[in-house]
Structure formats: structure tokens, C-alpha cells
Amino acid sequence: MSYQQLSNEERFSLDIRRTYLLGMYMNEWGMPESRIILSKTERRIHVEIYYFPATLQSEISRFVTVGLSEATRPSGERVSAEWMLALPSDLGGVNVERVNTYLADIITHHIENTPNSDIPRVMKSSPLAPTEWNATALLIDELRGENEALELIHIGQKTVPLLWVIPITAKEADLILEQGIEEFDTHIESSDYSIIDPQRP
């Protein structure tokens, strides 16, 4: 759905939400470098993904959504959360377009097939992930390692959580599903590899 297809009220709501969320994001991560838009006309879904590249102050690149929280599932329930994907500055050996494609695919899958935004949520290894990555499964969990003000963002009368989308390996996915998120945290803490490195073994 293009921006022009929205009603005046929907455009105004989107503009306010975008202004507020982008202001929060930019205050933390500087200027975004690019944006892509996902849309679905029949369900009035409009999701924007912004890319914040690594900077001299931070070696972390981030992809973050605006509008995902307002997207509706087939049940009519709203997603009610935004997402942030953090990667090393080299994006795990792929380009921005490839990460955007992957993120767009998993966002679409989440909207269409997941009943709610309860966390932690594990998605098993998928061929949608970049072939350069060893972490082809996915964990959606509470935000970590960022300013606490981003964990729950207050927009008017609504509170929107910003959830962390973390590429994980097939073994890590099994660990979470079989032993719980605490065991995964312990595993990551003892690892020589960064949790945001999708090429970790």
C-alpha cells in the first residue's frame, strides 16, 4: 500500500509515529542511511525499515522498523511491537539490500503466521537467511545493550516495545527450545563470539 492510498487520518497517524520513533532512533544512532517500505494494500499494512550504519562511536549497524506495531495479523490483532536487528559493521559478509530482503521476509512471515508478539520467540533455521551466515535461525526477545528508554516507547497513550531480532544458530535455537532462554544467555556469555555476529560457529 502506498502512502497516497492511506486516508488523511492514517497518514497523519503514520507521520506522527514516524517522527517520534525516528527521533528516538536518531538520538541514539545518528542519521539513517536508507529506508525500504513494505506494504499490503488489502490489510492497510505499511512498514518502513531504516538502516543505521555503524559509526566511529559504534561498530554496530542497525535495522529498525517504523509502523510494524500498527500492522494487523489475519486475525485482526495488531503486532504491537517494533523490531531492531543489530549486526557487525560488515553485516556478516552481505550487503544492505540482502539484509533488507531477509528482514522483509521474516517480518511478512511473522505478521501472517505468528499469533502474537509474546517473547522470547524462536524461529527455526530458514533458507531465507543469507547463505553467508551460520546463524540462520532467529530469536525475538527483549531489547538488550541499548538505552533503556528504547525498550518501551511511549507514543501518546500507547506503549510500544522495541524488540531485538537476533540471528542464532540451529544449535542455539535447539538450546533455547529445550533448556530455556537462561541457558542461551549463559552460552553467549561464555562464547568468544559476539551475539550480533551471524557468522559465529
LUMPAVEX-918159 format. One record per residue (C-alpha): x, y negated, z negated; residue number from 1. Coordinates in steps of 0.2 Angstrom, whole numbers, plus 5000, padded with zeros to 4 digits. Example, Ala and Ser with C-alpha at 12.3 -4.5 7.8 and 13.67 -1.06 7.14 Angstrom:
2
node px = 5062, py = 5022, pz = 4961, tiba = 1;
node px = 5068, py = 5005, pz = 4964, tiba = 2;
% end
This chain:
201
node px = 5000, py = 5000, pz = 5000, tiba = 1;
node px = 5007, py = 4983, pz = 5005, tiba = 2;
node px = 5007, py = 4968, pz = 4993, tiba = 3;
node px = 4995, py = 4960, pz = 5005, tiba = 4;
node px = 4982, py = 4974, pz = 5003, tiba = 5;
node px = 4981, py = 4970, pz = 4984, tiba = 6;
node px = 4967, py = 4959, pz = 4978, tiba = 7;
node px = 4971, py = 4942, pz = 4971, tiba = 8;
node px = 4969, py = 4948, pz = 4954, tiba = 9;
node px = 4980, py = 4963, pz = 4957, tiba = 10;
node px = 4994, py = 4953, pz = 4965, tiba = 11;
node px = 4993, py = 4941, pz = 4950, tiba = 12;
node px = 4995, py = 4955, pz = 4938, tiba = 13;
node px = 5009, py = 4963, pz = 4948, tiba = 14;
node px = 5018, py = 4946, pz = 4949, tiba = 15;
node px = 5017, py = 4943, pz = 4930, tiba = 16;
node px = 5023, py = 4961, pz = 4926, tiba = 17;
node px = 5037, py = 4960, pz = 4939, tiba = 18;
node px = 5043, py = 4943, pz = 4932, tiba = 19;
node px = 5043, py = 4949, pz = 4914, tiba = 20;
node px = 5051, py = 4966, pz = 4917, tiba = 21;
node px = 5064, py = 4959, pz = 4929, tiba = 22;
node px = 5068, py = 4945, pz = 4917, tiba = 23;
node px = 5071, py = 4958, pz = 4903, tiba = 24;
node px = 5082, py = 4969, pz = 4915, tiba = 25;
node px = 5092, py = 4954, pz = 4922, tiba = 26;
node px = 5096, py = 4948, pz = 4905, tiba = 27;
node px = 5104, py = 4965, pz = 4901, tiba = 28;
node px = 5111, py = 4970, pz = 4918, tiba = 29;
node px = 5113, py = 4954, pz = 4929, tiba = 30;
node px = 5106, py = 4952, pz = 4946, tiba = 31;
node px = 5099, py = 4967, pz = 4956, tiba = 32;
node px = 5107, py = 4971, pz = 4972, tiba = 33;
node px = 5092, py = 4979, pz = 4981, tiba = 34;
node px = 5074, py = 4984, pz = 4980, tiba = 35;
node px = 5063, py = 4998, pz = 4988, tiba = 36;
node px = 5044, py = 4999, pz = 4987, tiba = 37;
node px = 5034, py = 5015, pz = 4986, tiba = 38;
node px = 5015, py = 5013, pz = 4990, tiba = 39;
node px = 5000, py = 5024, pz = 4991, tiba = 40;
node px = 4985, py = 5014, pz = 4998, tiba = 41;
node px = 4971, py = 5025, pz = 4993, tiba = 42;
node px = 4975, py = 5025, pz = 4975, tiba = 43;
node px = 4982, py = 5007, pz = 4974, tiba = 44;
node px = 4999, py = 5013, pz = 4969, tiba = 45;
node px = 5013, py = 5000, pz = 4971, tiba = 46;
node px = 5030, py = 5005, pz = 4963, tiba = 47;
node px = 5046, py = 4995, pz = 4965, tiba = 48;
node px = 5064, py = 5002, pz = 4962, tiba = 49;
node px = 5078, py = 4990, pz = 4958, tiba = 50;
node px = 5096, py = 4994, pz = 4959, tiba = 51;
node px = 5108, py = 4985, pz = 4947, tiba = 52;
node px = 5126, py = 4989, pz = 4952, tiba = 53;
node px = 5140, py = 4992, pz = 4940, tiba = 54;
node px = 5149, py = 4976, pz = 4934, tiba = 55;
node px = 5166, py = 4971, pz = 4927, tiba = 56;
node px = 5157, py = 4971, pz = 4910, tiba = 57;
node px = 5149, py = 4988, pz = 4913, tiba = 58;
node px = 5154, py = 5003, pz = 4923, tiba = 59;
node px = 5136, py = 5009, pz = 4923, tiba = 60;
node px = 5124, py = 5007, pz = 4938, tiba = 61;
node px = 5106, py = 5007, pz = 4935, tiba = 62;
node px = 5090, py = 5011, pz = 4945, tiba = 63;
node px = 5074, py = 5004, pz = 4936, tiba = 64;
node px = 5056, py = 5003, pz = 4940, tiba = 65;
node px = 5043, py = 4990, pz = 4940, tiba = 66;
node px = 5025, py = 4995, pz = 4942, tiba = 67;
node px = 5027, py = 5014, pz = 4938, tiba = 68;
node px = 5017, py = 5011, pz = 4922, tiba = 69;
node px = 5002, py = 5005, pz = 4932, tiba = 70;
node px = 5002, py = 5019, pz = 4944, tiba = 71;
node px = 4987, py = 5031, pz = 4942, tiba = 72;
node px = 4988, py = 5050, pz = 4942, tiba = 73;
node px = 4975, py = 5061, pz = 4952, tiba = 74;
node px = 4966, py = 5062, pz = 4935, tiba = 75;
node px = 4964, py = 5043, pz = 4935, tiba = 76;
node px = 4976, py = 5041, pz = 4920, tiba = 77;
node px = 4990, py = 5028, pz = 4921, tiba = 78;
node px = 5008, py = 5034, pz = 4920, tiba = 79;
node px = 5010, py = 5020, pz = 4906, tiba = 80;
node px = 5029, py = 5020, pz = 4907, tiba = 81;
node px = 5043, py = 5013, pz = 4917, tiba = 82;
node px = 5059, py = 5023, pz = 4921, tiba = 83;
node px = 5078, py = 5019, pz = 4921, tiba = 84;
node px = 5091, py = 5030, pz = 4929, tiba = 85;
node px = 5109, py = 5027, pz = 4924, tiba = 86;
node px = 5124, py = 5033, pz = 4934, tiba = 87;
node px = 5143, py = 5030, pz = 4935, tiba = 88;
node px = 5148, py = 5016, pz = 4947, tiba = 89;
node px = 5152, py = 5028, pz = 4961, tiba = 90;
node px = 5134, py = 5035, pz = 4959, tiba = 91;
node px = 5140, py = 5053, pz = 4958, tiba = 92;
node px = 5148, py = 5053, pz = 4976, tiba = 93;
node px = 5132, py = 5047, pz = 4985, tiba = 94;
node px = 5126, py = 5030, pz = 4992, tiba = 95;
node px = 5112, py = 5019, pz = 4985, tiba = 96;
node px = 5100, py = 5025, pz = 4999, tiba = 97;
node px = 5102, py = 5043, pz = 4994, tiba = 98;
node px = 5099, py = 5039, pz = 4975, tiba = 99;
node px = 5083, py = 5029, pz = 4980, tiba = 100;
node px = 5077, py = 5043, pz = 4991, tiba = 101;
node px = 5079, py = 5056, pz = 4976, tiba = 102;
node px = 5071, py = 5044, pz = 4964, tiba = 103;
node px = 5056, py = 5040, pz = 4975, tiba = 104;
node px = 5054, py = 5059, pz = 4977, tiba = 105;
node px = 5054, py = 5063, pz = 4959, tiba = 106;
node px = 5043, py = 5048, pz = 4955, tiba = 107;
node px = 5030, py = 5054, pz = 4968, tiba = 108;
node px = 5031, py = 5072, pz = 4961, tiba = 109;
node px = 5029, py = 5065, pz = 4943, tiba = 110;
node px = 5013, py = 5054, pz = 4947, tiba = 111;
node px = 5005, py = 5068, pz = 4957, tiba = 112;
node px = 5009, py = 5084, pz = 4947, tiba = 113;
node px = 5013, py = 5079, pz = 4929, tiba = 114;
node px = 4998, py = 5077, pz = 4917, tiba = 115;
node px = 5006, py = 5063, pz = 4906, tiba = 116;
node px = 5022, py = 5054, pz = 4901, tiba = 117;
node px = 5025, py = 5064, pz = 4885, tiba = 118;
node px = 5044, py = 5066, pz = 4881, tiba = 119;
node px = 5055, py = 5075, pz = 4881, tiba = 120;
node px = 5051, py = 5082, pz = 4898, tiba = 121;
node px = 5062, py = 5094, pz = 4909, tiba = 122;
node px = 5061, py = 5096, pz = 4927, tiba = 123;
node px = 5070, py = 5112, pz = 4933, tiba = 124;
node px = 5083, py = 5111, pz = 4947, tiba = 125;
node px = 5077, py = 5104, pz = 4963, tiba = 126;
node px = 5083, py = 5104, pz = 4981, tiba = 127;
node px = 5078, py = 5086, pz = 4981, tiba = 128;
node px = 5093, py = 5081, pz = 4971, tiba = 129;
node px = 5109, py = 5076, pz = 4981, tiba = 130;
node px = 5120, py = 5091, pz = 4986, tiba = 131;
node px = 5135, py = 5082, pz = 4979, tiba = 132;
node px = 5128, py = 5083, pz = 4961, tiba = 133;
node px = 5129, py = 5098, pz = 4950, tiba = 134;
node px = 5116, py = 5090, pz = 4939, tiba = 135;
node px = 5101, py = 5095, pz = 4950, tiba = 136;
node px = 5088, py = 5097, pz = 4935, tiba = 137;
node px = 5081, py = 5082, pz = 4926, tiba = 138;
node px = 5077, py = 5076, pz = 4909, tiba = 139;
node px = 5065, py = 5062, pz = 4905, tiba = 140;
node px = 5067, py = 5056, pz = 4887, tiba = 141;
node px = 5068, py = 5040, pz = 4876, tiba = 142;
node px = 5080, py = 5027, pz = 4881, tiba = 143;
node px = 5097, py = 5028, pz = 4873, tiba = 144;
node px = 5113, py = 5017, pz = 4874, tiba = 145;
node px = 5103, py = 5002, pz = 4879, tiba = 146;
node px = 5097, py = 4986, pz = 4870, tiba = 147;
node px = 5083, py = 4992, pz = 4858, tiba = 148;
node px = 5072, py = 4978, pz = 4865, tiba = 149;
node px = 5070, py = 4988, pz = 4881, tiba = 150;
node px = 5064, py = 5004, pz = 4873, tiba = 151;
node px = 5046, py = 4997, pz = 4870, tiba = 152;
node px = 5042, py = 4982, pz = 4881, tiba = 153;
node px = 5028, py = 4971, pz = 4876, tiba = 154;
node px = 5018, py = 4963, pz = 4891, tiba = 155;
node px = 5003, py = 4954, pz = 4885, tiba = 156;
node px = 4993, py = 4966, pz = 4875, tiba = 157;
node px = 5001, py = 4981, pz = 4882, tiba = 158;
node px = 5017, py = 4990, pz = 4876, tiba = 159;
node px = 5026, py = 4999, pz = 4889, tiba = 160;
node px = 5040, py = 5011, pz = 4885, tiba = 161;
node px = 5056, py = 5012, pz = 4897, tiba = 162;
node px = 5060, py = 5030, pz = 4898, tiba = 163;
node px = 5078, py = 5037, pz = 4903, tiba = 164;
node px = 5079, py = 5048, pz = 4918, tiba = 165;
node px = 5094, py = 5059, pz = 4916, tiba = 166;
node px = 5101, py = 5071, pz = 4929, tiba = 167;
node px = 5105, py = 5088, pz = 4919, tiba = 168;
node px = 5112, py = 5104, pz = 4925, tiba = 169;
node px = 5102, py = 5120, pz = 4926, tiba = 170;
node px = 5111, py = 5127, pz = 4911, tiba = 171;
node px = 5107, py = 5111, pz = 4901, tiba = 172;
node px = 5088, py = 5112, pz = 4907, tiba = 173;
node px = 5088, py = 5130, pz = 4900, tiba = 174;
node px = 5096, py = 5125, pz = 4884, tiba = 175;
node px = 5083, py = 5111, pz = 4881, tiba = 176;
node px = 5068, py = 5123, pz = 4885, tiba = 177;
node px = 5075, py = 5137, pz = 4875, tiba = 178;
node px = 5083, py = 5128, pz = 4860, tiba = 179;
node px = 5076, py = 5110, pz = 4860, tiba = 180;
node px = 5082, py = 5093, pz = 4863, tiba = 181;
node px = 5093, py = 5093, pz = 4847, tiba = 182;
node px = 5104, py = 5107, pz = 4854, tiba = 183;
node px = 5106, py = 5097, pz = 4871, tiba = 184;
node px = 5112, py = 5082, pz = 4861, tiba = 185;
node px = 5124, py = 5092, pz = 4851, tiba = 186;
node px = 5131, py = 5099, pz = 4868, tiba = 187;
node px = 5133, py = 5082, pz = 4875, tiba = 188;
node px = 5142, py = 5075, pz = 4860, tiba = 189;
node px = 5155, py = 5089, pz = 4861, tiba = 190;
node px = 5157, py = 5088, pz = 4880, tiba = 191;
node px = 5172, py = 5080, pz = 4889, tiba = 192;
node px = 5160, py = 5073, pz = 4902, tiba = 193;
node px = 5148, py = 5058, pz = 4901, tiba = 194;
node px = 5130, py = 5061, pz = 4900, tiba = 195;
node px = 5127, py = 5050, pz = 4915, tiba = 196;
node px = 5140, py = 5059, pz = 4926, tiba = 197;
node px = 5129, py = 5070, pz = 4938, tiba = 198;
node px = 5144, py = 5079, pz = 4944, tiba = 199;
node px = 5149, py = 5087, pz = 4927, tiba = 200;
node px = 5150, py = 5106, pz = 4927, tiba = 201;
% end
